Amino acid sequence: MRYAISYVSTQIKELLPSEVVQILHDSKRRNDNFGVNGLLVYSEGNFFEVLEGEKKKIKDLYQAILKDKRHKNIILIFEKTVHKPLFKDEETHFISENTLYRTMTIEHFWECIKDLDDVTKNTVNKMLTIIGFFSNTNMETTPGSGTK
C-alpha cells in the first residue's frame, strides 16, 4: 500500500537561485535513493513537499528531512495511506519562483492532489496560500477546489 507525507518548512538563510537548484537536485537524488516520488514547492523562503511511496521508506525519509539543517520550523501537514498513487510517474517535481510557475507543472500538481480527501486537499490549499504560492502564480483556480 502507498503512503504519503506532506510538510512545510522555512529556509534557515536566504537562498540564492543556484542554492535552490542545488536543493532540487539533492531532493531528486534523495527521493530516487529511497524509491519515492513527490513534489517540492519553494516560495518566499518556504518549502512545501509531498512524498509518496512505501510506508517504511517514506517514514525513514521524513526522519532524514527532520535532521536536514537547511530548513527549520518543519510542520507535518498530513501523513496517511493513499489508495492510489498521487503521482503518475516515478519522479520528483519541483516548482519555485525560478521556474516561473510553469502552467504545465502547476496543472500536473493539481492533477496529483485531486484524489486526496477534501479535508487534506483544503489543508494543502491553505498551506500553499500561506506560503505565498498562489499569490505568485497568477492562477485563477486553487488546486482541487474547482472554484475561481
C-alpha positions in Angstrom: 0.0 0.0 0.0 1.2 3.5 -0.8 1.9 6.1 1.9 2.2 9.8 1.7 3.6 12.6 3.9 3.4 16.3 3.4 5.1 19.1 5.3 6.1 22.7 5.2 9.3 24.3 6.5 11.2 27.6 6.4 14.7 28.1 5.0 17.5 28.8 7.5 19.1 31.5 5.4 18.2 33.4 2.3 18.9 31.2 -0.7 20.5 32.2 -4.0 18.8 30.8 -7.1 21.8 28.4 -7.5 21.2 27.1 -4.0 17.5 26.5 -4.7 18.5 24.5 -7.8 21.0 22.5 -5.6 18.2 21.7 -3.2 16.1 20.4 -6.1 19.0 18.2 -7.2 19.6 16.9 -3.7 15.8 16.2 -3.3 15.6 14.3 -6.5 18.7 12.2 -5.7 17.4 11.6 -2.2 14.0 10.6 -3.4 15.5 8.3 -6.1 17.6 6.6 -3.5 14.6 6.0 -1.3 12.4 4.9 -4.3 9.8 7.6 -3.7 8.3 10.3 -5.8 6.6 13.6 -5.0 6.5 17.3 -5.3 8.7 20.1 -3.8 7.4 23.7 -3.9 9.7 26.6 -2.9 8.2 30.1 -2.4 9.3 33.1 -0.5 11.7 31.2 1.7 9.3 28.3 2.4 9.2 24.7 1.3 6.2 22.5 0.8 6.8 18.9 0.0 4.6 15.9 -0.7 6.3 12.5 -0.7 4.7 9.2 -1.7 6.0 5.6 -1.7 6.3 2.5 0.5 5.4 3.4 4.1 8.7 2.5 5.8 10.7 4.3 3.1 8.5 7.4 3.5 8.8 7.4 7.3 12.6 6.9 7.1 12.9 9.7 4.5 10.8 12.1 6.7 13.1 11.4 9.6 16.1 12.3 7.4 14.3 15.5 6.4 13.7 16.4 10.0 17.5 16.3 10.5 18.3 18.5 7.4 19.9 21.7 8.7 18.9 23.8 5.6 15.4 24.4 7.0 13.6 24.8 10.3 10.0 25.0 11.6 9.0 21.8 10.0 5.3 21.3 10.2 3.7 18.0 9.2 0.5 18.7 7.2 -0.6 15.1 6.6 0.6 11.6 6.9 -1.6 8.9 5.6 -2.2 5.8 3.5 -3.1 6.6 -0.1 -5.2 4.1 -2.0 -4.0 5.1 -5.4 -0.8 6.8 -6.5 -0.8 10.6 -6.2 1.9 10.9 -8.9 1.7 9.1 -12.2 5.4 8.9 -12.8 8.4 8.0 -10.6 9.8 11.4 -10.4 10.1 14.4 -8.0 8.6 17.6 -9.4 9.8 21.0 -8.4 8.1 24.4 -8.5 9.7 27.6 -7.4 10.0 31.3 -8.3 12.9 30.3 -10.5 10.7 28.0 -12.7 8.2 30.9 -13.0 5.4 28.5 -12.0 5.1 26.9 -15.4 1.4 26.3 -16.0 2.0 22.7 -17.1 3.8 21.9 -13.8 1.0 23.5 -11.7 -1.7 21.7 -13.7 0.2 18.4 -13.1 0.3 19.2 -9.4 -3.4 19.8 -9.3 -4.0 16.5 -11.1 -1.9 14.8 -8.4 -3.8 16.1 -5.4 -7.3 15.8 -6.8 -7.7 12.3 -5.4 -6.9 13.4 -1.8 -9.8 13.6 0.6 -11.4 17.0 0.8 -10.0 17.8 4.3 -6.5 17.1 3.1 -7.0 19.0 -0.2 -8.2 22.0 1.7 -5.3 21.9 4.1 -2.8 21.7 1.2 -4.6 24.6 -0.5 -4.4 26.7 2.7 -0.7 25.9 3.4 0.2 26.8 -0.2 -1.7 30.1 0.1 0.0 30.9 3.4 3.5 30.4 1.9 2.6 32.7 -1.0 2.4 30.1 -3.7 -1.0 31.1 -5.2 -0.3 34.8 -4.9 2.7 34.3 -7.2 1.2 32.0 -9.7 -1.4 34.4 -11.1 -3.6 31.4 -11.5 -7.4 31.8 -11.1 -8.2 28.4 -9.6 -6.8 26.8 -6.4 -5.9 23.2 -6.6 -8.6 20.7 -6.1 -11.2 23.4 -5.4 -12.8 23.7 -8.8 -13.6 27.4 -7.9 -12.5 30.7 -9.3 
